Amino acid sequence: MRVWVIAAFALGLHGCATTPRDFYADPSKPGTTALCRAYQEATDPTYQRDVVRELLGRGLTAEECESRVVAENVAIIGVAAVATGVVLAAACQDGCPGGGYAPSYSAVDYDCAGGSGDGPYYVQGPFRLNGPDTYYLDADGDGIACEPYGDYGS
């Protein structure tokens, strides 16, 4: 039961943008990543402009917002994958039909925009990684992902 709660919580975070009503009640209250999502998902140009002003006031750029949202998406996908694995492991304690096949890779992949990766999702860089380099975006291992070719180590 606990695994399902964790999975539901993680999947519920995905798409968790600040609503216009909550934003206008107190623009300083929403978290930065929630504001970044609101900026990306807003269809009302006035609301989007006001969210951008708040983000700029917090010192964030559009690239930093994109990096935050991508990092959160990756974390959410990771939690969901772990929760799914735990559920499958618990369900297969007495053996699973089909020989216990487990895919060795995730169907979701992120690559640096303009690089040689085949996606399907692309991120703009450079940006600092906030955790493990799950998608191998940091070619030289210095903690900065999606650096232009030739800038490694500089």
C-alpha positions as CSV (number, residue, x, y, z in Angstrom):
1,M,0.0,0.0,0.0
2,R,2.8,2.4,0.9
3,V,4.4,2.0,-2.6
4,W,1.1,3.0,-4.3
5,V,0.9,6.1,-2.1
6,I,4.5,7.0,-3.1
7,A,3.8,6.4,-6.8
8,A,0.6,8.4,-6.7
9,F,2.4,11.3,-4.9
10,A,5.2,11.3,-7.5
11,L,2.9,11.2,-10.5
12,G,0.8,13.8,-8.9
13,L,3.7,16.2,-8.7
14,H,4.2,16.0,-12.5
15,G,2.4,19.0,-14.0
16,C,2.1,20.7,-10.6
17,A,2.1,24.3,-11.7
18,T,0.8,27.2,-9.7
19,T,-2.8,28.2,-10.6
20,P,-3.5,31.9,-11.5
21,R,-5.7,32.1,-8.4
22,D,-3.0,30.9,-6.0
23,F,-0.4,33.0,-7.8
24,Y,-2.3,36.3,-7.6
25,A,-3.3,35.6,-3.9
26,D,0.4,35.8,-3.0
27,P,3.1,35.7,-5.8
28,S,5.9,35.0,-3.3
29,K,4.3,31.9,-1.9
30,P,4.5,29.3,-4.8
31,G,7.8,27.3,-5.1
32,T,10.2,28.3,-7.9
33,T,9.8,25.0,-9.8
34,A,6.0,25.4,-9.7
35,L,6.3,28.9,-11.1
36,C,8.6,27.6,-13.8
37,R,5.9,25.0,-14.7
38,A,3.3,27.7,-14.7
39,Y,5.4,29.8,-17.1
40,Q,5.8,26.8,-19.5
41,E,2.1,25.8,-19.3
42,A,0.3,29.2,-19.2
43,T,-2.1,30.0,-22.0
44,D,-3.0,33.4,-20.7
45,P,-0.4,35.9,-21.8
46,T,-1.0,38.3,-18.9
47,Y,-0.6,35.5,-16.3
48,Q,2.5,34.2,-18.1
49,R,4.0,37.8,-18.1
50,D,3.3,38.2,-14.4
51,V,4.9,34.8,-13.7
52,V,8.0,35.8,-15.7
53,R,8.3,39.0,-13.7
54,E,8.2,37.0,-10.4
55,L,10.8,34.6,-11.7
56,L,13.0,37.4,-12.9
57,G,12.6,39.0,-9.4
58,R,13.9,35.7,-8.0
59,G,16.9,35.8,-10.3
60,L,15.9,32.9,-12.6
61,T,16.4,32.8,-16.4
62,A,14.2,30.8,-18.8
63,E,17.1,28.2,-19.1
64,E,17.3,27.7,-15.4
65,C,13.5,27.2,-15.3
66,E,13.7,24.6,-18.0
67,S,16.5,22.8,-16.1
68,R,14.5,22.8,-12.9
69,V,11.4,21.4,-14.6
70,V,13.5,18.7,-16.4
71,A,15.3,17.8,-13.2
72,E,11.9,17.4,-11.4
73,N,10.5,15.4,-14.3
74,V,13.5,13.0,-14.2
75,A,13.1,12.7,-10.4
76,I,9.4,11.9,-10.7
77,I,10.1,9.3,-13.4
78,G,12.7,7.8,-11.2
79,V,10.4,7.5,-8.2
80,A,7.7,6.1,-10.4
81,A,10.1,3.5,-11.9
82,V,11.3,2.5,-8.4
83,A,7.8,2.2,-7.2
84,T,6.8,0.1,-10.2
85,G,9.8,-2.2,-9.6
86,V,9.0,-2.7,-6.0
87,V,5.4,-3.6,-6.9
88,L,6.5,-6.0,-9.5
89,A,9.1,-7.6,-7.2
90,A,6.5,-8.0,-4.5
91,A,4.0,-9.5,-7.0
92,C,6.6,-11.9,-8.4
93,Q,8.0,-13.3,-5.2
94,D,6.7,-16.7,-6.1
95,G,7.8,-16.5,-9.7
96,C,6.6,-14.5,-12.7
97,P,5.2,-15.9,-15.9
98,G,7.3,-15.1,-18.9
99,G,10.8,-15.9,-17.5
100,G,11.0,-12.8,-15.3
101,Y,12.0,-10.5,-18.2
102,A,13.0,-7.0,-17.1
103,P,13.9,-4.4,-19.7
104,S,17.4,-3.0,-19.2
105,Y,16.6,0.6,-20.2
106,S,13.9,3.2,-19.8
107,A,11.8,4.2,-22.7
108,V,12.2,7.8,-21.6
109,D,15.4,9.6,-22.8
110,Y,16.7,13.1,-22.5
111,D,19.5,14.4,-24.7
112,C,21.2,17.8,-25.1
113,A,19.6,20.0,-27.8
114,G,21.9,20.3,-30.8
115,G,23.9,17.2,-29.8
116,S,24.0,13.8,-31.5
117,G,21.4,12.2,-29.2
118,D,18.2,10.8,-30.6
119,G,15.8,12.1,-27.9
120,P,12.8,12.0,-27.8
121,Y,13.3,14.8,-25.3
122,Y,15.9,17.5,-25.5
123,V,17.2,20.0,-23.0
124,Q,19.0,23.3,-23.5
125,G,22.3,23.8,-21.7
126,P,24.7,24.3,-20.2
127,F,23.2,23.8,-16.7
128,R,24.5,22.4,-13.4
129,L,23.2,18.9,-12.5
130,N,21.5,18.5,-9.2
131,G,22.0,14.7,-8.9
132,P,23.3,11.7,-10.8
133,D,23.9,12.1,-14.5
134,T,21.2,9.5,-15.4
135,Y,21.0,10.5,-19.0
136,Y,24.7,11.1,-19.6
137,L,24.4,14.8,-20.3
138,D,27.7,15.6,-18.6
139,A,30.3,14.3,-21.0
140,D,33.3,15.4,-19.0
141,G,31.9,14.7,-15.5
142,D,32.4,18.2,-14.2
143,G,28.8,18.6,-13.1
144,I,27.8,20.9,-16.0
145,A,25.5,19.3,-18.5
146,C,25.0,20.0,-22.2
147,E,28.2,22.1,-22.5
148,P,29.0,23.1,-26.1
149,Y,31.4,20.7,-27.8
150,G,35.0,21.7,-27.1
151,D,34.1,23.5,-23.8
152,Y,34.8,20.4,-21.6
153,G,36.9,21.2,-18.6
154,S,36.9,25.0,-19.2
